[in-house]
């Protein structure tokens, strides 16, 4: 039984006894000593001691973590493409080919010595040169003539050259021979992807800066796109020839539409010694 319930029961018994005494004895006083009940103090609240919660400790902030960057691969700059060196003209620093040829002819065997010709009425140096299949320049050089003036009865020497040309496509070279003797070896440009036609031909015409026709359009020497250069030696195969160029960097390569390009200074000296009818052979 609980503490409060015990106290209430004792009090209730005392009250009952008093009522009974009054009812029996009238006004008589009834004195009865009741046992003294122990009065308990009010219950004290139970104090529960909670475990102390430690104060939060200051947490040291972790250092920031940065993503690791890989070491950059050093970038090697692309090499600057240098323009291809221009192949030097064969005539550079060399005596003129007509001078070389004349020395060769003068040192030839007796049957290869110059022939004599007596000027007739109506002759010109140009006509005489064409008739004997030599160039005007070689005829004048052989006879030490500075002008085109000649007189009837004058005796001229006709050079007895036997020139022929060989063009090697694989080496991009043009070789000038007198008989079997090499006179000069020229660098040239031949046809792109082998377009220069292989075969045996002859020089069909000789022209100085002729008008060039391409796809129906006429291009003259004054046009900045004029590709023929300063001289043209047309071949017996129509549409093909040996000529100069406005693209000297192409010399030594297969770069043309099929013709044979030369440095202008080279084709100019070749033009001076190669007459119409000269044999030309193109080989792989």
Backbone as CSV, one residue per row, in Angstrom:
resi,resn,N_x,N_y,N_z,CA_x,CA_y,CA_z,C_x,C_y,C_z
1,UNK,0.862,-1.185,0.000,0.000,0.000,0.000,0.888,1.221,0.000
2,UNK,0.460,2.199,-0.613,1.308,3.377,-0.723,1.263,4.228,0.514
3,UNK,2.197,5.132,0.564,2.362,5.997,1.730,1.124,6.851,1.959
4,UNK,0.614,7.460,0.906,-0.549,8.348,1.032,-1.815,7.558,1.380
5,UNK,-1.934,6.393,0.921,-3.122,5.555,1.198,-3.137,5.136,2.672
6,UNK,-1.959,4.787,3.282,-1.863,4.410,4.684,-2.305,5.579,5.581
7,UNK,-1.851,6.783,5.252,-2.197,7.958,6.059,-3.685,8.214,5.999
8,UNK,-4.281,8.078,4.893,-5.720,8.319,4.722,-6.536,7.285,5.510
9,UNK,-6.136,6.096,5.568,-6.848,5.025,6.316,-6.823,5.309,7.814
10,UNK,-5.655,5.730,8.331,-5.542,6.043,9.772,-6.450,7.206,10.154
11,UNK,-6.493,8.229,9.366,-7.342,9.403,9.614,-8.820,9.004,9.627
12,UNK,-9.141,8.150,8.695,-10.538,7.727,8.578,-10.955,6.957,9.837
13,UNK,-10.118,6.153,10.442,-10.451,5.395,11.657,-10.682,6.340,12.861
14,UNK,-9.911,7.373,12.964,-10.050,8.335,14.075,-11.379,9.037,13.993
15,UNK,-11.796,9.398,12.800,-13.074,10.091,12.593,-14.220,9.178,13.013
16,UNK,-14.121,7.935,12.692,-15.201,6.982,13.027,-15.326,6.850,14.529
17,UNK,-14.218,6.787,15.211,-14.231,6.627,16.685,-14.883,7.840,17.365
18,UNK,-14.593,9.006,16.887,-15.161,10.233,17.471,-16.663,10.240,17.307
19,UNK,-17.122,9.882,16.106,-18.569,9.868,15.853,-19.252,8.875,16.795
20,UNK,-18.677,7.728,17.027,-19.266,6.711,17.889,-19.318,7.201,19.328
21,UNK,-18.302,7.851,19.768,-18.265,8.328,21.146,-19.355,9.361,21.400
22,UNK,-19.590,10.231,20.493,-20.593,11.261,20.633,-21.979,10.655,20.677
23,UNK,-22.138,9.680,19.840,-23.477,9.083,19.790,-23.778,8.295,21.038
24,UNK,-22.816,7.750,21.747,-23.056,6.920,22.905,-23.157,7.785,24.186
25,UNK,-22.155,8.675,24.350,-22.083,9.405,25.623,-22.709,10.775,25.606
26,UNK,-23.374,11.091,24.690,-23.930,12.443,24.615,-22.816,13.426,24.526
27,UNK,-22.940,14.316,25.507,-21.915,15.377,25.477,-20.682,14.997,26.233
28,UNK,-20.712,13.777,26.815,-19.499,13.393,27.532,-18.317,13.422,26.637
29,UNK,-17.351,13.809,27.340,-16.118,13.918,26.534,-15.436,12.588,26.558
30,UNK,-15.149,12.212,25.409,-14.402,10.939,25.241,-13.012,11.297,24.826
31,UNK,-12.242,10.815,25.706,-10.834,11.086,25.355,-10.140,9.766,25.080
32,UNK,-9.651,9.674,23.938,-8.912,8.441,23.546,-7.681,8.858,22.767
33,UNK,-6.709,8.369,23.320,-5.433,8.706,22.642,-5.187,7.728,21.505
34,UNK,-5.182,8.295,20.428,-4.900,7.474,19.212,-3.404,7.435,18.945
35,UNK,-3.088,6.347,18.519,-1.639,6.298,18.185,-1.282,7.388,17.160
36,UNK,-0.185,8.024,17.483,0.259,9.110,16.577,0.789,8.516,15.265
37,UNK,0.162,9.041,14.313,0.614,8.579,12.984,1.835,9.376,12.531
38,UNK,2.702,8.632,12.001,3.935,9.269,11.481,3.623,9.989,10.186
39,UNK,3.880,11.242,10.247,3.663,12.051,9.009,4.928,12.041,8.166
40,UNK,4.772,11.542,7.081,5.950,11.445,6.169,6.084,12.732,5.371
41,UNK,7.244,13.062,5.173,7.439,14.260,4.308,6.973,13.986,2.881
42,UNK,6.574,15.061,2.211,6.149,14.850,0.800,7.300,14.268,-0.023
43,UNK,6.874,13.468,-0.867,7.940,12.848,-1.687,8.712,13.913,-2.485
44,UNK,9.963,13.636,-2.470,10.824,14.532,-3.244,10.967,13.978,-4.666
45,UNK,10.957,14.898,-5.591,11.155,14.406,-6.987,12.518,13.760,-7.142
46,UNK,12.444,12.710,-7.828,13.699,11.983,-8.085,14.525,12.770,-9.099
47,UNK,15.659,13.070,-8.595,16.571,13.770,-9.521,17.418,12.758,-10.268
48,UNK,17.227,12.781,-11.499,18.036,11.888,-12.348,19.187,12.682,-12.957
49,UNK,20.282,12.197,-12.652,21.481,12.876,-13.185,21.794,12.319,-14.575
50,UNK,21.625,13.199,-15.509,21.951,12.787,-16.891,23.445,12.910,-17.116
51,UNK,23.931,12.046,-17.881,25.378,12.153,-18.167,25.690,13.491,-18.848
52,UNK,26.756,14.036,-18.354,27.157,15.337,-18.936,27.511,15.179,-20.403
53,UNK,26.947,16.070,-21.163,27.257,16.074,-22.597,28.463,16.971,-22.813
54,UNK,29.493,16.400,-23.251,30.697,17.240,-23.436,30.425,18.348,-24.424
55,UNK,31.021,19.463,-24.106,30.898,20.599,-25.041,31.541,20.217,-26.373
56,UNK,30.901,20.666,-27.410,31.495,20.326,-28.725,32.894,20.911,-28.872
57,UNK,33.733,20.053,-29.306,35.111,20.481,-29.516,35.229,21.113,-30.901
58,UNK,36.031,22.103,-30.908,36.274,22.749,-32.207,37.036,21.783,-33.117
59,UNK,36.437,21.535,-34.240,37.073,20.619,-35.200,37.888,21.435,-36.192
60,UNK,39.121,21.062,-36.241,39.996,21.786,-37.187,39.589,21.438,-38.614
61,UNK,39.355,22.485,-39.363,38.926,22.265,-40.750,40.039,21.601,-41.544
62,UNK,39.617,20.600,-42.280,40.609,19.923,-43.130,41.021,20.854,-44.263
63,UNK,42.259,20.766,-44.624,42.699,21.622,-45.743,41.937,21.268,-47.008
64,UNK,41.665,22.263,-47.821,40.934,21.971,-49.066,41.716,21.016,-49.957
65,UNK,40.986,20.146,-50.576,41.601,19.185,-51.498,41.310,19.630,-52.915
66,UNK,42.353,19.884,-53.643,42.208,20.306,-55.027,42.514,19.129,-55.951
67,UNK,41.816,19.062,-57.050,42.124,17.970,-57.988,43.558,18.100,-58.494
68,UNK,44.192,16.973,-58.548,45.585,16.966,-59.010,45.600,17.147,-60.515
69,UNK,46.272,18.193,-60.911,46.393,18.445,-62.338,47.619,17.704,-62.862
70,UNK,47.426,16.912,-63.897,48.605,16.230,-64.458,49.567,17.251,-65.056
71,UNK,50.802,16.891,-64.993,51.789,17.781,-65.605,51.485,17.929,-67.082
72,UNK,51.330,19.158,-67.526,51.012,19.330,-68.953,52.137,18.808,-69.836
73,UNK,51.714,18.128,-70.895,52.706,17.638,-71.859,53.240,18.831,-72.637
74,UNK,54.523,19.012,-72.639,55.052,20.177,-73.377,54.675,20.105,-74.848
75,UNK,54.155,21.188,-75.329,53.732,21.259,-76.729,54.904,21.664,-77.596
76,UNK,55.230,20.775,-78.482,56.334,21.052,-79.400,55.752,21.774,-80.607
77,UNK,56.177,22.990,-80.842,55.605,23.704,-81.980,55.904,22.996,-83.292
78,UNK,54.904,23.008,-84.157,55.094,22.377,-85.461,56.178,23.117,-86.233
79,UNK,57.038,22.368,-86.880,58.100,23.047,-87.627,57.514,23.907,-88.744
80,UNK,58.087,25.036,-88.909,57.648,25.935,-89.974,58.167,25.405,-91.300
81,UNK,57.230,25.147,-92.167,57.629,24.594,-93.450,58.343,25.659,-94.267
82,UNK,59.545,25.330,-94.603,60.336,26.249,-95.408,60.054,25.989,-96.886
83,UNK,60.035,27.042,-97.665,59.840,26.819,-99.096,60.975,25.998,-99.672
84,UNK,60.619,25.156,-100.608,61.646,24.328,-101.233,62.689,25.217,-101.898
85,UNK,63.949,24.840,-101.739,64.979,25.645,-102.401,64.836,25.558,-103.913
86,UNK,65.106,26.652,-104.562,65.018,26.687,-106.021,66.297,26.103,-106.606
87,UNK,66.111,25.147,-107.490,67.258,24.536,-108.149,67.926,25.594,-109.025
88,UNK,69.206,25.731,-108.863,69.929,26.774,-109.593,69.941,26.485,-111.087
89,UNK,69.874,27.517,-111.890,69.997,27.318,-113.339,71.356,26.716,-113.688
90,UNK,71.376,25.897,-114.702,72.643,25.283,-115.131,73.599,26.321,-115.697
91,UNK,73.048,27.416,-116.215,73.885,28.438,-116.844,74.529,29.382,-115.831
92,UNK,74.097,29.294,-114.546,74.607,30.224,-113.547,76.112,30.017,-113.337
93,UNK,76.859,31.070,-113.536,78.304,31.020,-113.328,79.058,30.242,-114.389
94,UNK,78.379,29.859,-115.456,79.013,29.072,-116.527,79.096,29.902,-117.808
95,UNK,80.066,29.602,-118.639,80.105,30.280,-119.940,78.875,29.928,-120.757
96,UNK,78.487,30.825,-121.624,77.301,30.590,-122.450,77.462,29.294,-123.233
97,UNK,76.351,28.581,-123.378,76.418,27.275,-124.024,76.856,27.412,-125.486
98,UNK,76.532,28.529,-126.131,76.961,28.685,-127.525,78.481,28.809,-127.615
99,UNK,79.080,29.405,-126.575,80.553,29.504,-126.544,81.172,28.128,-126.337
100,UNK,80.561,27.353,-125.437,81.039,25.987,-125.199,80.905,25.158,-126.474
101,UNK,79.761,25.271,-127.136,79.527,24.507,-128.351,80.515,24.892,-129.439
102,UNK,80.793,26.180,-129.557,81.731,26.613,-130.592,83.119,26.021,-130.362
103,UNK,83.549,25.981,-129.110,84.852,25.373,-128.813,84.843,23.885,-129.163
104,UNK,83.731,23.236,-128.881,83.625,21.810,-129.211,83.700,21.623,-130.725
105,UNK,82.995,22.463,-131.456,82.984,22.339,-132.921,84.359,22.643,-133.518
106,UNK,85.034,23.629,-132.976,86.360,23.981,-133.513,87.385,22.883,-133.250
107,UNK,87.117,22.073,-132.196,88.046,20.984,-131.875,87.609,19.659,-132.497
108,UNK,86.618,19.705,-133.371,86.097,18.481,-133.969,87.035,17.941,-135.038
109,UNK,86.744,16.755,-135.481,87.509,16.117,-136.547,87.330,16.911,-137.852
110,UNK,88.232,16.715,-138.795,88.146,17.490,-140.055,86.799,17.391,-140.751
111,UNK,86.159,16.211,-140.663,84.863,16.074,-141.346,83.735,16.766,-140.589
112,UNK,84.045,17.279,-139.383,83.061,18.002,-138.599,83.370,19.496,-138.533
113,UNK,84.338,19.929,-139.340,84.706,21.333,-139.351,83.644,22.153,-140.093
114,UNK,83.530,23.461,-139.783,82.530,24.299,-140.451,82.686,24.270,-141.977
115,UNK,81.561,24.356,-142.650,81.555,24.421,-144.117,81.526,25.885,-144.551
116,UNK,81.993,26.124,-145.763,82.009,27.493,-146.282,80.807,27.732,-147.172
117,UNK,80.270,28.949,-147.080,79.136,29.339,-147.920,79.355,30.759,-148.402
118,UNK,79.121,30.984,-149.697,79.267,32.310,-150.286,77.901,32.968,-150.401
119,UNK,77.798,34.174,-149.872,76.522,34.893,-149.829,76.050,35.201,-151.247
120,UNK,74.766,34.910,-151.512,74.155,35.162,-152.802,73.230,36.383,-152.711
121,UNK,72.832,36.861,-153.865,71.908,37.987,-153.908,70.577,37.583,-153.270
122,UNK,70.067,38.423,-152.402,68.793,38.152,-151.719,68.961,37.379,-150.417
123,UNK,70.194,36.998,-150.114,70.413,36.268,-148.861,70.327,37.199,-147.651
124,UNK,69.905,36.634,-146.565,70.006,37.276,-145.249,70.596,36.237,-144.296
125,UNK,71.111,36.711,-143.193,71.663,35.762,-142.227,70.592,34.795,-141.723
126,UNK,69.376,35.320,-141.556,68.293,34.469,-141.073,67.975,33.366,-142.073
127,UNK,67.923,33.709,-143.352,67.630,32.714,-144.386,68.749,31.687,-144.485
128,UNK,69.992,32.163,-144.426,71.123,31.238,-144.518,71.125,30.265,-143.333
129,UNK,70.866,30.796,-142.146,70.842,29.935,-140.960,69.742,28.886,-141.078
130,UNK,68.548,29.293,-141.516,67.443,28.355,-141.633,67.736,27.294,-142.696
131,UNK,68.334,27.713,-143.782,68.632,26.777,-144.877,69.644,25.711,-144.445
132,UNK,70.536,26.061,-143.550,71.590,25.128,-143.131,71.334,24.534,-141.733
133,UNK,70.133,24.745,-141.227,69.706,24.130,-139.969,70.618,24.481,-138.786
134,UNK,70.918,25.768,-138.734,71.635,26.300,-137.563,70.858,27.517,-137.075
135,UNK,71.172,27.959,-135.884,70.499,29.142,-135.367,71.255,30.393,-135.819
136,UNK,70.520,31.503,-135.847,71.136,32.771,-136.221,72.258,33.127,-135.257
137,UNK,72.074,32.874,-133.988,73.084,33.211,-132.982,74.364,32.417,-133.202
138,UNK,74.242,31.123,-133.515,75.439,30.307,-133.749,76.136,30.714,-135.040
139,UNK,75.355,31.085,-136.073,75.962,31.526,-137.330,76.753,32.813,-137.128
140,UNK,76.189,33.749,-136.385,76.877,35.017,-136.142,78.113,34.804,-135.255
141,UNK,77.995,33.941,-134.245,79.138,33.694,-133.367,80.273,33.017,-134.128
142,UNK,79.920,32.054,-134.952,80.950,31.332,-135.711,81.711,32.270,-136.639
143,UNK,81.007,33.252,-137.195,81.639,34.183,-138.157,82.018,35.511,-137.517
144,UNK,81.873,35.632,-136.186,82.237,36.849,-135.466,81.553,38.079,-136.064
145,UNK,80.276,37.910,-136.418,79.484,38.983,-136.995,78.640,39.608,-135.877
146,UNK,78.715,40.938,-135.744,77.987,41.632,-134.682,76.618,42.133,-135.126
147,UNK,76.468,42.324,-136.465,75.196,42.834,-136.979,74.629,41.822,-137.976
148,UNK,73.451,42.165,-138.515,72.823,41.286,-139.497,73.196,41.669,-140.926
149,UNK,74.102,42.615,-141.068,74.475,43.087,-142.407,75.494,42.143,-143.046
150,UNK,75.211,41.723,-144.279,76.136,40.897,-145.049,76.146,41.422,-146.487
151,UNK,77.114,41.008,-147.253,77.218,41.481,-148.636,77.381,40.299,-149.591
152,UNK,76.937,40.511,-150.813,77.027,39.458,-151.822,78.496,39.100,-152.030
153,UNK,78.771,37.806,-152.087,80.142,37.335,-152.262,80.874,37.104,-150.951
154,UNK,80.323,37.518,-149.873,80.967,37.302,-148.580,80.948,35.810,-148.244
155,UNK,82.041,35.305,-147.730,82.154,33.882,-147.389,81.872,33.710,-145.884
156,UNK,80.944,32.828,-145.620,80.565,32.537,-144.236,80.880,31.089,-143.903
157,UNK,81.160,30.857,-142.619,81.378,29.500,-142.122,80.072,28.984,-141.496
158,UNK,79.684,27.786,-141.910,78.458,27.167,-141.391,78.864,26.109,-140.372
159,UNK,78.501,26.297,-139.106,78.883,25.300,-138.089,78.240,23.941,-138.372
160,UNK,79.044,22.896,-138.211,78.581,21.538,-138.504,78.204,20.816,-137.212
161,UNK,77.247,21.340,-136.510,76.826,20.712,-135.253,75.822,19.601,-135.530
162,UNK,75.842,18.617,-134.660,74.868,17.529,-134.728,74.235,17.393,-133.346
163,UNK,73.323,18.306,-133.064,72.752,18.403,-131.723,71.540,17.489,-131.560
164,UNK,71.363,16.992,-130.364,70.119,16.298,-129.998,69.915,16.448,-128.499
165,UNK,68.659,16.310,-128.092,68.249,16.546,-126.699,67.633,15.274,-126.135
166,UNK,67.986,15.007,-124.886,67.351,13.901,-124.166,66.750,14.452,-122.871
167,UNK,65.475,14.154,-122.627,64.773,14.608,-121.421,64.459,13.389,-120.566
168,UNK,64.981,13.382,-119.346,64.800,12.270,-118.423,63.725,12.658,-117.396
169,UNK,62.570,12.008,-117.466,61.464,12.344,-116.562,61.749,11.954,-115.115
170,UNK,62.424,10.833,-114.912,62.679,10.368,-113.550,63.644,11.291,-112.813
171,UNK,64.543,11.945,-113.537,65.518,12.841,-112.920,65.183,14.312,-113.143
172,UNK,64.153,14.574,-113.961,63.797,15.958,-114.303,65.026,16.711,-114.807
173,UNK,65.593,16.140,-115.858,66.805,16.704,-116.454,66.670,16.741,-117.973
174,UNK,67.231,17.805,-118.551,67.337,17.932,-120.005,68.822,18.003,-120.343
175,UNK,69.267,17.095,-121.200,70.683,17.029,-121.560,70.853,17.354,-123.035
176,UNK,71.758,18.265,-123.291,72.064,18.669,-124.665,73.367,17.990,-125.092
177,UNK,73.296,17.274,-126.217,74.459,16.563,-126.740,74.828,17.117,-128.114
178,UNK,76.116,17.068,-128.418,76.590,17.206,-129.795,77.243,15.877,-130.144
179,UNK,76.635,15.162,-131.078,76.976,13.752,-131.282,76.767,13.031,-129.945
180,UNK,77.818,12.435,-129.408,77.692,11.739,-128.124,78.299,12.524,-126.972
181,UNK,78.697,13.747,-127.237,79.355,14.552,-126.196,78.330,15.435,-125.496
182,UNK,78.304,15.317,-124.168,77.380,16.132,-123.370,77.877,17.576,-123.344
183,UNK,77.001,18.475,-123.751,77.345,19.896,-123.754,76.868,20.566,-122.466
184,UNK,75.608,20.304,-122.055,75.098,20.879,-120.812,73.936,20.032,-120.288
185,UNK,73.848,20.005,-118.955,72.819,19.228,-118.243,71.941,20.214,-117.476
186,UNK,70.684,20.370,-117.908,69.792,21.378,-117.327,68.764,20.752,-116.378
187,UNK,68.475,21.401,-115.250,67.321,20.972,-114.445,66.031,21.472,-115.095
188,UNK,65.003,20.662,-115.075,63.723,21.032,-115.679,62.581,20.541,-114.805
189,UNK,61.375,20.960,-115.164,60.155,20.394,-114.580,59.430,19.657,-115.693
190,UNK,59.023,18.426,-115.395,58.279,17.648,-116.376,56.822,17.536,-115.923
191,UNK,56.041,16.768,-116.684,54.601,16.701,-116.426,54.236,16.052,-115.108
192,UNK,53.259,16.662,-114.439,52.735,16.108,-113.187,52.134,14.732,-113.464
193,UNK,52.431,13.768,-112.579,51.929,12.397,-112.698,52.281,11.783,-114.058
194,UNK,53.458,12.132,-114.544,53.963,11.503,-115.766,53.296,11.971,-117.053
195,UNK,52.764,13.197,-117.064,52.025,13.666,-118.250,52.903,13.969,-119.451
196,UNK,54.192,14.176,-119.244,55.055,14.433,-120.406,55.117,13.164,-121.257
197,UNK,54.823,13.269,-122.539,54.719,12.067,-123.382,56.093,11.477,-123.717
198,UNK,56.241,10.202,-123.441,57.474,9.500,-123.783,57.508,9.251,-125.289
199,UNK,58.673,9.457,-125.904,58.799,9.218,-127.333,59.885,10.069,-127.972
200,UNK,60.010,9.929,-129.284,61.017,10.672,-130.054,60.313,11.724,-130.915
201,UNK,60.773,12.955,-130.819,60.152,14.072,-131.518,61.246,14.953,-132.108
202,UNK,60.828,16.046,-132.697,61.767,17.050,-133.179,61.268,18.428,-132.773
203,UNK,62.189,19.414,-132.804,61.791,20.799,-132.554,61.082,21.302,-133.803
204,UNK,59.813,21.696,-133.652,59.000,22.100,-134.796,59.005,23.607,-135.010
205,UNK,59.170,24.390,-133.968,59.191,25.848,-134.114,59.931,26.461,-132.939
206,UNK,60.364,27.688,-133.163,61.095,28.447,-132.137,60.462,29.829,-132.048
207,UNK,59.937,30.184,-130.877,59.210,31.435,-130.745,59.657,32.168,-129.482
208,UNK,59.600,33.510,-129.558,59.921,34.348,-128.405,58.615,34.875,-127.809
209,UNK,58.317,34.453,-126.610,57.123,34.876,-125.861,55.861,34.889,-126.729
210,UNK,55.489,33.731,-127.251,54.270,33.685,-128.069,53.019,33.789,-127.189
211,UNK,51.891,34.141,-127.816,50.616,34.132,-127.097,50.261,32.691,-126.766
212,UNK,49.853,32.492,-125.542,49.530,31.143,-125.072,48.021,31.002,-124.988
213,UNK,47.527,29.883,-125.490,46.090,29.624,-125.482,45.789,28.479,-124.528
214,UNK,44.876,28.760,-123.585,44.505,27.740,-122.600,42.995,27.731,-122.443
215,UNK,42.387,26.607,-122.837,40.941,26.423,-122.745,40.189,27.565,-123.431
216,UNK,40.683,27.925,-124.592,40.028,28.942,-125.407,40.339,30.372,-125.030
217,UNK,41.200,30.583,-124.033,41.537,31.931,-123.585,42.967,32.247,-124.009
218,UNK,43.151,33.417,-124.607,44.478,33.850,-125.045,45.176,34.596,-123.906
219,UNK,46.368,34.170,-123.588,47.155,34.796,-122.523,48.426,35.347,-123.147
220,UNK,48.621,36.660,-123.038,49.783,37.287,-123.655,50.925,37.428,-122.652
221,UNK,52.069,37.806,-123.149,53.274,37.894,-122.318,53.151,38.950,-121.217
222,UNK,52.255,39.915,-121.387,52.097,40.962,-120.376,51.198,40.537,-119.213
223,UNK,50.541,39.399,-119.365,49.661,38.919,-118.309,50.509,38.334,-117.174
224,UNK,50.213,38.689,-115.899,51.011,38.134,-114.786,50.916,36.616,-114.680
225,UNK,49.895,36.011,-115.274,49.745,34.556,-115.244,50.335,33.882,-116.479
226,UNK,51.042,34.641,-117.280,51.653,34.070,-118.493,52.689,33.017,-118.097
227,UNK,52.497,31.757,-118.480,53.346,30.682,-117.941,54.509,30.258,-118.842
228,UNK,54.628,30.822,-120.026,55.587,30.305,-121.009,56.999,30.803,-120.762
229,UNK,57.127,31.865,-119.996,58.463,32.419,-119.802,58.905,33.205,-121.027
230,UNK,60.201,33.182,-121.270,60.740,34.050,-122.327,60.936,33.352,-123.675
231,UNK,60.944,32.020,-123.691,61.187,31.301,-124.956,60.307,30.058,-125.034
232,UNK,60.058,29.666,-126.306,59.270,28.466,-126.586,59.938,27.665,-127.700
233,UNK,60.189,26.386,-127.417,60.665,25.437,-128.434,59.569,24.382,-128.587
234,UNK,58.725,24.576,-129.615,57.600,23.668,-129.800,58.044,22.328,-130.360
235,UNK,57.430,21.249,-129.886,57.763,19.907,-130.360,56.827,19.475,-131.479
236,UNK,57.251,18.443,-132.187,56.422,17.916,-133.273,55.162,17.247,-132.734
237,UNK,55.099,16.953,-131.443,53.852,16.474,-130.837,53.045,17.710,-130.451
238,UNK,51.920,17.876,-131.090,51.130,19.091,-130.948,50.748,19.357,-129.496
239,UNK,50.934,20.620,-129.111,50.548,21.051,-127.780,51.649,20.940,-126.741
240,UNK,52.783,20.374,-127.106,53.875,20.188,-126.155,55.111,20.958,-126.615
241,UNK,55.874,21.394,-125.627,57.077,22.135,-125.962,58.011,22.265,-124.772
242,UNK,59.162,22.861,-125.047,60.151,23.204,-124.020,60.093,24.716,-123.880
243,UNK,59.904,25.212,-122.662,59.721,26.656,-122.506,60.201,27.127,-121.143
244,UNK,60.182,28.451,-120.953,60.529,29.030,-119.662,59.358,28.924,-118.699
245,UNK,59.433,29.672,-117.619,58.366,29.552,-116.619,58.282,30.800,-115.750
246,UNK,57.105,30.994,-115.174,56.934,32.019,-114.134,56.886,31.377,-112.751
247,UNK,57.207,30.086,-112.684,57.251,29.357,-111.419,58.605,28.648,-111.281
248,UNK,59.658,29.393,-111.007,60.984,28.755,-110.935,61.106,27.708,-109.837
249,UNK,60.260,27.795,-108.797,60.325,26.804,-107.720,59.867,25.422,-108.182
250,UNK,59.194,25.345,-109.323,58.736,24.047,-109.823,59.842,23.276,-110.533
251,UNK,60.938,23.935,-110.839,62.029,23.267,-111.547,62.606,22.168,-110.661
252,UNK,62.828,21.005,-111.276,63.320,19.855,-110.536,62.207,18.933,-110.067
253,UNK,60.944,19.239,-110.435,59.806,18.440,-109.992,58.960,18.030,-111.187
254,UNK,58.043,17.118,-110.924,57.010,16.795,-111.908,55.813,17.688,-111.585
255,UNK,55.689,18.774,-112.319,54.720,19.799,-111.909,53.960,20.438,-113.065
256,UNK,54.298,20.145,-114.287,53.666,20.845,-115.407,52.460,20.075,-115.936
257,UNK,51.821,20.655,-116.952,50.698,19.980,-117.610,51.172,19.005,-118.678
258,UNK,52.472,18.851,-118.800,53.020,17.923,-119.797,54.208,18.501,-120.531
259,UNK,54.290,19.832,-120.591,55.442,20.465,-121.231,56.674,20.361,-120.333
260,UNK,57.801,20.779,-120.863,59.056,20.755,-120.123,59.424,22.197,-119.790
261,UNK,59.449,22.522,-118.497,59.781,23.879,-118.054,61.272,23.993,-117.754
262,UNK,61.787,25.170,-118.049,63.177,25.469,-117.735,63.250,26.850,-117.093
263,UNK,64.343,27.086,-116.361,64.606,28.461,-115.942,64.702,29.321,-117.196
264,UNK,64.227,30.549,-117.089,64.253,31.426,-118.266,65.670,31.621,-118.804
265,UNK,66.644,31.796,-117.911,68.022,32.001,-118.386,68.540,30.755,-119.089
266,UNK,68.080,29.577,-118.655,68.533,28.337,-119.298,67.893,28.147,-120.665
267,UNK,66.583,28.393,-120.740,65.933,28.188,-122.031,66.378,29.235,-123.050
268,UNK,66.765,30.415,-122.565,67.253,31.448,-123.485,68.568,31.032,-124.133
269,UNK,69.486,30.429,-123.353,70.747,30.018,-123.966,70.571,28.760,-124.808
270,UNK,69.646,27.874,-124.400,69.367,26.697,-125.222,68.756,27.120,-126.551
271,UNK,67.897,28.121,-126.496,67.239,28.655,-127.695,68.265,29.160,-128.712
272,UNK,69.387,29.659,-128.224,70.397,30.232,-129.120,71.135,29.186,-129.948
273,UNK,71.124,27.932,-129.510,71.915,26.923,-130.225,71.075,25.829,-130.866
274,UNK,69.796,25.679,-130.441,68.971,24.568,-130.936,68.116,25.044,-132.101
275,UNK,68.353,24.530,-133.308,67.556,24.949,-134.468,66.325,24.065,-134.649
276,UNK,65.435,24.483,-135.537,64.308,23.647,-135.937,64.859,22.362,-136.544
277,UNK,64.216,21.265,-136.203,64.657,19.960,-136.707,65.509,19.190,-135.707
278,UNK,65.918,19.821,-134.610,66.716,19.111,-133.602,65.902,17.962,-133.003
279,UNK,66.538,16.793,-132.866,65.853,15.615,-132.331,65.720,15.755,-130.806
280,UNK,64.541,15.375,-130.310,64.244,15.407,-128.883,63.669,14.055,-128.487
281,UNK,64.280,13.458,-127.465,63.797,12.172,-126.974,63.409,12.312,-125.502
282,UNK,62.187,11.901,-125.180,61.705,11.935,-123.798,61.652,10.502,-123.286
283,UNK,62.320,10.255,-122.166,62.384,8.892,-121.608,61.867,8.930,-120.172
284,UNK,61.466,7.746,-119.718,60.993,7.635,-118.346,62.139,7.826,-117.364
